[in-house]
Amino acid sequence: MTNTAPHRRALADRLQKAGVLATPQWRAAVEAVPRELFLNPGVFLPESRGHWKPVTAHSTDPDEWVQIAYSDQSLTTQLDGHLTADQTDRLVTGTPTSSSTTPVTVIDMLERLEVDDSHQVLEIGTGTGYSSALMCHRLGEDNVTTVEVDPTVSSRADLALETAGFETWTVTGDGLLGHPPRAPYDRIIATCAVRRIPHTWIRQTTPGGIILATIGTWGYGTGLAKMTVGADGTAEGQIVGHSSFMQARSQADVPVSGDLSARTAYADTERFTEISPRQLDEWMPAFLAQLAAPGAQIVRATTLDGTRLLYLFDQERESFAEFTASRESWTVRQGGPVALWDAIEQSLRAWNAAGSPSITAVSLHITSSTHTYRIGDNPALRWEHHLA
């Protein structure tokens, strides 16, 4: 078996140089926990044209496997909710549904938790179990509870944790609505993205405790929210940076399918856009779009003749926006009860007029009935989402 201690030290050095690893306790955890144990039975590496190459520890040269395990990248461990790398030996297509997040992201989030030795921590989304193991090393396994909705993923994570010498409270089920043991917690950390922070998390956090979670439903344009829970059952905080995680399965959008031309056949309005929808290719405008139209999904498609199409759909409200580009302008057709692009464009205009502040300018206030986002005191940069 390859001795990976030098690789762990090298990883810690890189994380420290990157500015995300700051405390000796977390450095000790990085140097102690073997990441390769949490990648079994294997990973999928991206190939061209949307394909994935399965790689397993047993079929790969040990040195090559270690290089993969300690690379500075997120490693996909499951596709389509069931396929793992040991189940195929050929290139496959599929959508990632579980992964080992890049170490930079993992450590950055753990540092932001501001834990003390006595803190009880709840992790939403066990995944491979690597971040769980880091917390167990830092806090002791009796202080860590982790929740995973996928029983197959959970069982593999449990085995990896046991192999690494840790036994923690692992709960299989819906961490969004469930009530894991040991509540209340001093810290809650979510390693999945959510449309909104469930109020159950706030109720399960001690006053003064911290919740750290990624907000957003698109594959990009999502923000890491850090919130402090108040004694009145509310939470207040900021978006502290970019963050990208797979969607929590109970809050994941249903993919738009079917005949897109039929979905957009009947429009209520048609006009030139004031702002190019290409701005939605950028992170902050994409985040603002999700604040302005929280049910919207962005869909890109290509016709048989190679024409590229761009849409926004809100399936719950049966609304759409369809964009068509000409040489110098864009046309938007909108249909349904919600004018998606009107709402998004209004927010983008206000954001541009305010000097295009970064995502860290966004503050967040949560009650049992609303999520309120704002940038400064500008009423045009305030978004209130009422919970159903």
Summary of the structure (lengths in Angstrom):
residues: 388
radius of gyration: 22.0
end to end distance: 53.4
largest distance: 65.4
contacts: 1243
relative contact order: 0.09
helix: 31%
strand: 31%
